[in-house]
């Protein structure tokens, strides 16, 4: 009787572990939903087009931020704001410093009178956004 009792608990434990693994697998697939790469490539090319002239650099940063936010939403990262979604995605993004630099720069451009934008800042921000989009599978 004692051996049967232990075997029953062992079987229940194995079944529970398998259920947890199956649930984790489903959630992982949901989180990294396949993104429409062509759509994101088109949007990214539009951002790159804004880099040609200094007077459109702010728009390039702002639009790149929007593209990344869309990818975060479509990848099912939770949060009311982009900042919250970035925190939720921090383990999926390899250049968190670059992404946060870009997002903070975008916030300065939108909420402050920030007129001293340099090419170096724009490049750093866009490189961070591009890498995050690659990490999420939105860009090749």
OpenMM code with the backbone's topology and positions (N, CA, C; nanometers):
from openmm import Vec3, app, unit

residues = "UNK UNK UNK UNK UNK UNK UNK UNK UNK UNK UNK UNK UNK UNK UNK UNK UNK UNK UNK UNK UNK UNK UNK UNK UNK UNK UNK UNK UNK UNK UNK UNK UNK UNK UNK UNK UNK UNK UNK UNK UNK UNK UNK UNK UNK UNK UNK UNK UNK UNK UNK UNK UNK UNK UNK UNK UNK UNK UNK UNK UNK UNK UNK UNK UNK UNK UNK UNK UNK UNK UNK UNK UNK UNK UNK UNK UNK UNK UNK UNK UNK UNK UNK UNK UNK UNK UNK UNK UNK UNK UNK UNK UNK UNK UNK UNK UNK UNK UNK UNK UNK UNK UNK UNK UNK UNK UNK UNK UNK UNK UNK UNK UNK UNK UNK UNK UNK UNK UNK UNK UNK UNK UNK UNK UNK UNK UNK UNK UNK UNK UNK UNK UNK UNK UNK UNK UNK UNK UNK UNK".split()
positions = [
    Vec3(0.0815, -0.1197, 0.0000),
    Vec3(0.0000, 0.0000, 0.0000),
    Vec3(0.0859, 0.1261, 0.0000),
    Vec3(0.1926, 0.1267, 0.0791),
    Vec3(0.2802, 0.2425, 0.0872),
    Vec3(0.3487, 0.2708, -0.0468),
    Vec3(0.3911, 0.1664, -0.1192),
    Vec3(0.4549, 0.1824, -0.2497),
    Vec3(0.3593, 0.2373, -0.3532),
    Vec3(0.2335, 0.1908, -0.3483),
    Vec3(0.1301, 0.2395, -0.4396),
    Vec3(0.1011, 0.3871, -0.4131),
    Vec3(0.1001, 0.4257, -0.2862),
    Vec3(0.0771, 0.5638, -0.2438),
    Vec3(0.1864, 0.6552, -0.2997),
    Vec3(0.3137, 0.6143, -0.2897),
    Vec3(0.4261, 0.6933, -0.3411),
    Vec3(0.4220, 0.7010, -0.4933),
    Vec3(0.3857, 0.5925, -0.5587),
    Vec3(0.3768, 0.5903, -0.7052),
    Vec3(0.2680, 0.6859, -0.7532),
    Vec3(0.1566, 0.6900, -0.6822),
    Vec3(0.0474, 0.7794, -0.7188),
    Vec3(0.0913, 0.9253, -0.7103),
    Vec3(0.1598, 0.9594, -0.6016),
    Vec3(0.2106, 1.0965, -0.5874),
    Vec3(0.3134, 1.1303, -0.6957),
    Vec3(0.3962, 1.0350, -0.7303),
    Vec3(0.4960, 1.0558, -0.8351),
    Vec3(0.4284, 1.0827, -0.9690),
    Vec3(0.3253, 1.0057, -1.0001),
    Vec3(0.2523, 1.0239, -1.1266),
    Vec3(0.1841, 1.1608, -1.1283),
    Vec3(0.1229, 1.1981, -1.0181),
    Vec3(0.0570, 1.3288, -1.0100),
    Vec3(0.1593, 1.4420, -1.0280),
    Vec3(0.2752, 1.4281, -0.9649),
    Vec3(0.3803, 1.5297, -0.9776),
    Vec3(0.4280, 1.5417, -1.1224),
    Vec3(0.4479, 1.4300, -1.1888),
    Vec3(0.4937, 1.4313, -1.3286),
    Vec3(0.3883, 1.4977, -1.4174),
    Vec3(0.2615, 1.4648, -1.3966),
    Vec3(0.1534, 1.5244, -1.4758),
    Vec3(0.1487, 1.6757, -1.4533),
    Vec3(0.1629, 1.7198, -1.3294),
    Vec3(0.1624, 1.8628, -1.2998),
    Vec3(0.2795, 1.9350, -1.3664),
    Vec3(0.3964, 1.8746, -1.3633),
    Vec3(0.5131, 1.9345, -1.4287),
    Vec3(0.4891, 1.9458, -1.5786),
    Vec3(0.4342, 1.8422, -1.6395),
    Vec3(0.4054, 1.8461, -1.7833),
    Vec3(0.3026, 1.9543, -1.8170),
    Vec3(0.2024, 1.9712, -1.7315),
    Vec3(0.1039, 2.0761, -1.7536),
    Vec3(0.1663, 2.2150, -1.7439),
    Vec3(0.2536, 2.2349, -1.6483),
    Vec3(0.3220, 2.3636, -1.6329),
    Vec3(0.4096, 2.3914, -1.7540),
    Vec3(0.4821, 2.2921, -1.8016),
    Vec3(0.5682, 2.3080, -1.9195),
    Vec3(0.4834, 2.3411, -2.0425),
    Vec3(0.3711, 2.2719, -2.0588),
    Vec3(0.2839, 2.2976, -2.1732),
    Vec3(0.2272, 2.4394, -2.1663),
    Vec3(0.1862, 2.4829, -2.0488),
    Vec3(0.1330, 2.6180, -2.0326),
    Vec3(0.2401, 2.7235, -2.0613),
    Vec3(0.3601, 2.7004, -2.0130),
    Vec3(0.4703, 2.7943, -2.0382),
    Vec3(0.4999, 2.8028, -2.1872),
    Vec3(0.4923, 2.6915, -2.2556),
    Vec3(0.5170, 2.6897, -2.3996),
    Vec3(0.4117, 2.7713, -2.4742),
    Vec3(0.2862, 2.7560, -2.4361),
    Vec3(0.1776, 2.8319, -2.4990),
    Vec3(0.1950, 2.9805, -2.4736),
    Vec3(0.2284, 3.0171, -2.3505),
    Vec3(0.2476, 3.1584, -2.3179),
    Vec3(0.3667, 3.2178, -2.3920),
    Vec3(0.4747, 3.1411, -2.4070),
    Vec3(0.5924, 3.1897, -2.4796),
    Vec3(0.5588, 3.2147, -2.6256),
    Vec3(0.4808, 3.1269, -2.6860),
    Vec3(0.4426, 3.1462, -2.8260),
    Vec3(0.3529, 3.2685, -2.8405),
    Vec3(0.2668, 3.2908, -2.7424),
    Vec3(0.1791, 3.4069, -2.7470),
    Vec3(0.2595, 3.5357, -2.7347),
    Vec3(0.3561, 3.5375, -2.6452),
    Vec3(0.4358, 3.6581, -2.6210),
    Vec3(0.5110, 3.6996, -2.7472),
    Vec3(0.5735, 3.6051, -2.8134),
    Vec3(0.6520, 3.6376, -2.9315),
    Vec3(0.5747, 3.5989, -3.0576),
    Vec3(0.4594, 3.6599, -3.0706),
    Vec3(0.3774, 3.6362, -3.1874),
    Vec3(0.4558, 3.6788, -3.3114),
    Vec3(0.4308, 3.6077, -3.4187),
    Vec3(0.5002, 3.6407, -3.5425),
    Vec3(0.4528, 3.7774, -3.5915),
    Vec3(0.5486, 3.8647, -3.6104),
    Vec3(0.5175, 4.0007, -3.6531),
    Vec3(0.5264, 4.0121, -3.8049),
    Vec3(0.4539, 4.1067, -3.8600),
    Vec3(0.4530, 4.1319, -4.0040),
    Vec3(0.5816, 4.2073, -4.0407),
    Vec3(0.6851, 4.1315, -4.0760),
    Vec3(0.8168, 4.1899, -4.1028),
    Vec3(0.8108, 4.2921, -4.2160),
    Vec3(0.7348, 4.2619, -4.3206),
    Vec3(0.7280, 4.3555, -4.4338),
    Vec3(0.6703, 4.4904, -4.3911),
    Vec3(0.5684, 4.4872, -4.3080),
    Vec3(0.5082, 4.6119, -4.2584),
    Vec3(0.6100, 4.6907, -4.1767),
    Vec3(0.6832, 4.6209, -4.0888),
    Vec3(0.7813, 4.6903, -4.0054),
    Vec3(0.9008, 4.7380, -4.0887),
    Vec3(0.9392, 4.6625, -4.1892),
    Vec3(1.0484, 4.7070, -4.2776),
    Vec3(1.0076, 4.8351, -4.3508),
    Vec3(0.8836, 4.8398, -4.3981),
    Vec3(0.8337, 4.9597, -4.4669),
    Vec3(0.8339, 5.0800, -4.3732),
    Vec3(0.7857, 5.0594, -4.2525),
    Vec3(0.7820, 5.1694, -4.1553),
    Vec3(0.9233, 5.2137, -4.1182),
    Vec3(1.0160, 5.1163, -4.1073),
    Vec3(1.1539, 5.1513, -4.0717),
    Vec3(1.2207, 5.2300, -4.1845),
    Vec3(1.1911, 5.1945, -4.3096),
    Vec3(1.2458, 5.2700, -4.4227),
    Vec3(1.1953, 5.4142, -4.4216),
    Vec3(1.0710, 5.4337, -4.3789),
    Vec3(1.0172, 5.5692, -4.3664),
    Vec3(1.0950, 5.6475, -4.2604),
    Vec3(1.1274, 5.5800, -4.1493),
    Vec3(1.2072, 5.6446, -4.0440),
    Vec3(1.3440, 5.6830, -4.0994),
    Vec3(1.4060, 5.5903, -4.1712),
    Vec3(1.5382, 5.6180, -4.2287),
    Vec3(1.5327, 5.7350, -4.3262),
    Vec3(1.4230, 5.7468, -4.3992),
    Vec3(1.4067, 5.8575, -4.4934),
    Vec3(1.4059, 5.9931, -4.4234),
    Vec3(1.3650, 5.9945, -4.2987),
    Vec3(1.3613, 6.1193, -4.2218),
    Vec3(1.4992, 6.1600, -4.1708),
    Vec3(1.5970, 6.0742, -4.1877),
    Vec3(1.7321, 6.1043, -4.1386),
    Vec3(1.8131, 6.1876, -4.2368),
    Vec3(1.7617, 6.2085, -4.3556),
    Vec3(1.8354, 6.2786, -4.4597),
    Vec3(1.8596, 6.4261, -4.4329),
    Vec3(1.7691, 6.4883, -4.3604),
    Vec3(1.7826, 6.6315, -4.3337),
    Vec3(1.7735, 6.6554, -4.1835),
    Vec3(1.8549, 6.7460, -4.1372),
    Vec3(1.8624, 6.7753, -3.9941),
    Vec3(1.7279, 6.8198, -3.9357),
    Vec3(1.6486, 6.8912, -4.0151),
    Vec3(1.5211, 6.9407, -3.9622),
    Vec3(1.4170, 6.8296, -3.9429),
    Vec3(1.4404, 6.7105, -3.9986),
    Vec3(1.3464, 6.5990, -3.9792),
    Vec3(1.4002, 6.4938, -3.8811),
    Vec3(1.5159, 6.5168, -3.8229),
    Vec3(1.5694, 6.4228, -3.7239),
    Vec3(1.4737, 6.3991, -3.6077),
    Vec3(1.4124, 6.5062, -3.5532),
    Vec3(1.3187, 6.4799, -3.4427),
    Vec3(1.2055, 6.3848, -3.4826),
    Vec3(1.1531, 6.4020, -3.6033),
    Vec3(1.0474, 6.3121, -3.6505),
    Vec3(1.0974, 6.1687, -3.6640),
    Vec3(1.2212, 6.1518, -3.7051),
    Vec3(1.2783, 6.0175, -3.7177),
    Vec3(1.2789, 5.9477, -3.5817),
    Vec3(1.3229, 6.0181, -3.4793),
    Vec3(1.3282, 5.9599, -3.3445),
    Vec3(1.1873, 5.9302, -3.2936),
    Vec3(1.0963, 6.0252, -3.3108),
    Vec3(0.9586, 6.0075, -3.2634),
    Vec3(0.8916, 5.8904, -3.3345),
    Vec3(0.9082, 5.8815, -3.4648),
    Vec3(0.8456, 5.7735, -3.5409),
    Vec3(0.9086, 5.6379, -3.5111),
    Vec3(1.0388, 5.6348, -3.4903),
    Vec3(1.1050, 5.5089, -3.4542),
    Vec3(1.0511, 5.4577, -3.3209),
    Vec3(1.0289, 5.5478, -3.2283),
    Vec3(0.9713, 5.5129, -3.0989),
    Vec3(0.8312, 5.4534, -3.1180),
    Vec3(0.7529, 5.5123, -3.2056),
    Vec3(0.6178, 5.4615, -3.2345),
    Vec3(0.6223, 5.3219, -3.2954),
    Vec3(0.7165, 5.3004, -3.3870),
    Vec3(0.7294, 5.1689, -3.4512),
    Vec3(0.7632, 5.0629, -3.3468),
    Vec3(0.8570, 5.0936, -3.2592),
    Vec3(0.8927, 4.9982, -3.1549),
    Vec3(0.7752, 4.9732, -3.0610),
    Vec3(0.7016, 5.0778, -3.0259),
    Vec3(0.5872, 5.0594, -2.9367),
    Vec3(0.4834, 4.9671, -3.0006),
    Vec3(0.4608, 4.9828, -3.1292),
    Vec3(0.3672, 4.8942, -3.2002),
    Vec3(0.4161, 4.7490, -3.1925),
    Vec3(0.5453, 4.7285, -3.2125),
    Vec3(0.5999, 4.5927, -3.2069),
    Vec3(0.5864, 4.5346, -3.0658),
    Vec3(0.6076, 4.6159, -2.9647),
    Vec3(0.5919, 4.5688, -2.8267),
    Vec3(0.4472, 4.5281, -2.7999),
    Vec3(0.3534, 4.6078, -2.8460),
    Vec3(0.2117, 4.5755, -2.8268),
    Vec3(0.1746, 4.4466, -2.8997),
    Vec3(0.2182, 4.4358, -3.0248),
    Vec3(0.1849, 4.3165, -3.1027),
    Vec3(0.2557, 4.1914, -3.0498),
    Vec3(0.3625, 4.2107, -2.9741),
    Vec3(0.4327, 4.0983, -2.9113),
    Vec3(0.3745, 4.0668, -2.7733),
    Vec3(0.2659, 4.1344, -2.7398),
    Vec3(0.1903, 4.1089, -2.6163),
    Vec3(0.2645, 4.1466, -2.4886),
    Vec3(0.3501, 4.2466, -2.4951),
    Vec3(0.4122, 4.2960, -2.3721),
    Vec3(0.3122, 4.3899, -2.3053),
    Vec3(0.2894, 4.3677, -2.1786),
    Vec3(0.1873, 4.4416, -2.1044),
    Vec3(0.2406, 4.5746, -2.0526),
    Vec3(0.1489, 4.6684, -2.0349),
    Vec3(0.1817, 4.7979, -1.9784),
    Vec3(0.0915, 4.9052, -2.0348),
    Vec3(0.0619, 5.0043, -1.9527),
    Vec3(-0.0224, 5.1150, -1.9973),
    Vec3(0.0552, 5.2136, -2.0826),
    Vec3(0.1852, 5.2228, -2.0588),
    Vec3(0.2703, 5.3160, -2.1330),
    Vec3(0.3812, 5.2385, -2.2025),
    Vec3(0.4496, 5.3046, -2.2932),
    Vec3(0.5620, 5.2392, -2.3581),
    Vec3(0.6713, 5.2084, -2.2569),
    Vec3(0.6932, 5.2973, -2.1622),
    Vec3(0.7935, 5.2722, -2.0596),
    Vec3(0.7657, 5.1429, -1.9847),
    Vec3(0.6392, 5.1198, -1.9511),
    Vec3(0.6021, 4.9957, -1.8818),
    Vec3(0.6233, 4.8747, -1.9722),
    Vec3(0.5924, 4.8897, -2.1007),
    Vec3(0.6146, 4.7785, -2.1945),
    Vec3(0.7638, 4.7513, -2.2121),
    Vec3(0.8458, 4.8562, -2.2116),
    Vec3(0.9909, 4.8369, -2.2206),
    Vec3(1.0442, 4.7612, -2.0988),
    Vec3(0.9926, 4.7926, -1.9824),
    Vec3(1.0338, 4.7196, -1.8616),
    Vec3(0.9938, 4.5721, -1.8746),
    Vec3(0.8724, 4.5475, -1.9235),
    Vec3(0.8257, 4.4097, -1.9401),
    Vec3(0.9103, 4.3337, -2.0423),
    Vec3(0.9651, 4.4057, -2.1411),
    Vec3(1.0407, 4.3424, -2.2494),
    Vec3(1.1915, 4.3421, -2.2264),
    Vec3(1.2370, 4.3904, -2.1116),
    Vec3(1.3804, 4.4108, -2.0923),
    Vec3(1.4646, 4.2853, -2.1129),
    Vec3(1.4095, 4.1669, -2.0863),
    Vec3(1.4880, 4.0449, -2.1042),
    Vec3(1.4897, 3.9982, -2.2498),
    Vec3(1.4010, 4.0536, -2.3299),
    Vec3(1.3964, 4.0170, -2.4716),
    Vec3(1.4786, 4.1122, -2.5574),
    Vec3(1.5197, 4.2240, -2.5005),
    Vec3(1.5917, 4.3276, -2.5754),
    Vec3(1.7382, 4.3281, -2.5324),
    Vec3(1.8277, 4.3241, -2.6305),
    Vec3(1.9705, 4.3128, -2.5996),
    Vec3(2.0382, 4.4467, -2.5719),
    Vec3(1.9819, 4.5565, -2.6224),
    Vec3(2.0426, 4.6877, -2.6002),
    Vec3(1.9454, 4.7781, -2.5248),
    Vec3(1.9184, 4.7420, -2.3995),
    Vec3(1.8246, 4.8205, -2.3196),
    Vec3(1.8694, 4.9648, -2.3039),
    Vec3(2.0001, 4.9867, -2.2856),
    Vec3(2.0494, 5.1245, -2.2692),
    Vec3(2.0195, 5.2085, -2.3933),
    Vec3(2.0413, 5.1508, -2.5107),
    Vec3(2.0150, 5.2232, -2.6351),
    Vec3(1.8678, 5.2543, -2.6542),
    Vec3(1.7825, 5.1578, -2.6204),
    Vec3(1.6383, 5.1786, -2.6342),
    Vec3(1.5908, 5.2862, -2.5369),
    Vec3(1.6365, 5.2790, -2.4133),
    Vec3(1.5955, 5.3793, -2.3148),
    Vec3(1.6493, 5.5176, -2.3519),
    Vec3(1.7708, 5.5221, -2.4063),
    Vec3(1.8241, 5.6510, -2.4521),
    Vec3(1.7298, 5.7093, -2.5568),
    Vec3(1.6917, 5.6253, -2.6540),
    Vec3(1.6030, 5.6712, -2.7609),
    Vec3(1.4662, 5.7139, -2.7097),
    Vec3(1.4110, 5.6356, -2.6180),
    Vec3(1.2784, 5.6689, -2.5659),
    Vec3(1.2819, 5.7986, -2.4846),
    Vec3(1.3873, 5.8171, -2.4048),
    Vec3(1.4000, 5.9418, -2.3270),
    Vec3(1.4224, 6.0617, -2.4194),
    Vec3(1.4986, 6.0398, -2.5265),
    Vec3(1.5196, 6.1464, -2.6243),
    Vec3(1.3870, 6.1835, -2.6895),
    Vec3(1.3097, 6.0844, -2.7242),
    Vec3(1.1763, 6.1090, -2.7814),
    Vec3(1.0924, 6.1907, -2.6843),
    Vec3(1.0956, 6.1562, -2.5564),
    Vec3(1.0180, 6.2297, -2.4573),
    Vec3(1.0630, 6.3751, -2.4475),
    Vec3(1.1944, 6.3985, -2.4542),
    Vec3(1.2443, 6.5369, -2.4546),
    Vec3(1.1915, 6.6131, -2.5756),
    Vec3(1.1935, 6.5483, -2.6905),
    Vec3(1.1497, 6.6131, -2.8138),
    Vec3(1.0014, 6.6472, -2.8095),
    Vec3(0.9223, 6.5621, -2.7499),
    Vec3(0.7775, 6.5813, -2.7472),
    Vec3(0.7341, 6.6739, -2.6338),
    Vec3(0.7969, 6.6625, -2.5176),
    Vec3(0.7489, 6.7324, -2.3993),
    Vec3(0.8292, 6.8560, -2.3603),
    Vec3(0.9456, 6.8746, -2.4202),
    Vec3(1.0301, 6.9887, -2.3862),
    Vec3(1.0675, 7.0627, -2.5142),
    Vec3(1.1223, 7.1789, -2.4983),
    Vec3(1.1715, 7.2545, -2.6135),
    Vec3(1.3179, 7.2167, -2.6332),
    Vec3(1.3402, 7.0986, -2.6911),
    Vec3(1.4756, 7.0449, -2.7069),
    Vec3(1.5222, 7.0724, -2.8490),
    Vec3(1.6087, 7.1706, -2.8651),
    Vec3(1.6507, 7.2143, -2.9985),
    Vec3(1.7958, 7.1795, -3.0306),
    Vec3(1.8661, 7.1157, -2.9388),
    Vec3(2.0090, 7.0889, -2.9601),
    Vec3(2.0349, 6.9450, -3.0027),
    Vec3(1.9491, 6.8891, -3.0838),
    Vec3(1.9620, 6.7496, -3.1270),
    Vec3(2.0850, 6.7326, -3.2156),
    Vec3(2.1695, 6.6351, -3.1810),
    Vec3(2.2907, 6.6095, -3.2599),
    Vec3(2.2755, 6.4818, -3.3404),
    Vec3(2.3573, 6.4719, -3.4435),
    Vec3(2.3553, 6.3518, -3.5272),
    Vec3(2.3923, 6.2289, -3.4430),
    Vec3(2.4848, 6.2453, -3.3515),
    Vec3(2.5264, 6.1344, -3.2647),
    Vec3(2.4093, 6.0833, -3.1808),
    Vec3(2.3296, 6.1751, -3.1268),
    Vec3(2.2130, 6.1350, -3.0470),
    Vec3(2.1109, 6.0602, -3.1329),
    Vec3(2.0864, 6.1119, -3.2515),
    Vec3(1.9898, 6.0489, -3.3418),
    Vec3(2.0362, 5.9078, -3.3780),
    Vec3(2.1627, 5.8946, -3.4114),
    Vec3(2.2161, 5.7636, -3.4496),
    Vec3(2.2091, 5.6644, -3.3336),
    Vec3(2.2442, 5.7102, -3.2140),
    Vec3(2.2395, 5.6209, -3.0973),
    Vec3(2.0957, 5.5745, -3.0707),
    Vec3(2.0021, 5.6684, -3.0779),
    Vec3(1.8617, 5.6348, -3.0550),
    Vec3(1.8105, 5.5363, -3.1601),
    Vec3(1.8368, 5.5659, -3.2862),
    Vec3(1.7873, 5.4801, -3.3938),
    Vec3(1.8524, 5.3423, -3.3905),
    Vec3(1.9809, 5.3365, -3.3553),
    Vec3(2.0470, 5.2059, -3.3426),
    Vec3(1.9822, 5.1230, -3.2316),
    Vec3(1.9488, 5.1869, -3.1204),
    Vec3(1.8820, 5.1162, -3.0112),
    Vec3(1.7449, 5.0662, -3.0523),
    Vec3(1.6677, 5.1521, -3.1183),
    Vec3(1.5345, 5.1118, -3.1646),
    Vec3(1.5443, 4.9975, -3.2663),
    Vec3(1.6377, 5.0086, -3.3608),
    Vec3(1.6524, 4.9052, -3.4641),
    Vec3(1.6888, 4.7708, -3.4023),
    Vec3(1.7819, 4.7710, -3.3066),
    Vec3(1.8210, 4.6449, -3.2437),
    Vec3(1.7037, 4.5831, -3.1678),
    Vec3(1.6263, 4.6647, -3.1001),
    Vec3(1.5091, 4.6135, -3.0277),
    Vec3(1.4084, 4.5532, -3.1254),
    Vec3(1.3878, 4.6185, -3.2384),
    Vec3(1.2967, 4.5645, -3.3397),
    Vec3(1.3480, 4.4317, -3.3942),
    Vec3(1.4786, 4.4206, -3.4107),
    Vec3(1.5364, 4.2921, -3.4537),
    Vec3(1.5164, 4.1851, -3.3453),
    Vec3(1.5404, 4.2228, -3.2211),
    Vec3(1.5236, 4.1283, -3.1103),
    Vec3(1.3807, 4.0742, -3.1030),
    Vec3(1.2847, 4.1585, -3.1346),
    Vec3(1.1436, 4.1184, -3.1292),
    Vec3(1.0996, 4.0440, -3.2540),
    Vec3(1.1850, 4.0401, -3.3545),
    Vec3(1.1494, 3.9709, -3.4793),
    Vec3(1.0716, 4.0582, -3.5765),
    Vec3(1.0722, 4.1894, -3.5553),
    Vec3(1.0007, 4.2806, -3.6447),
    Vec3(1.0863, 4.3213, -3.7644),
    Vec3(1.2171, 4.3170, -3.7503),
    Vec3(1.3108, 4.3479, -3.8595),
    Vec3(1.4075, 4.2324, -3.8759),
    Vec3(1.4604, 4.2204, -3.9969),
    Vec3(1.5602, 4.1169, -4.0242),
    Vec3(1.6962, 4.1615, -3.9757),
] * unit.nanometer
topology = app.Topology()
chain = topology.addChain("A")
for resn in residues:
    res = topology.addResidue(resn, chain)
    for name in ("N", "CA", "C"):
        topology.addAtom(name, app.Element.getBySymbol(name[0]), res)
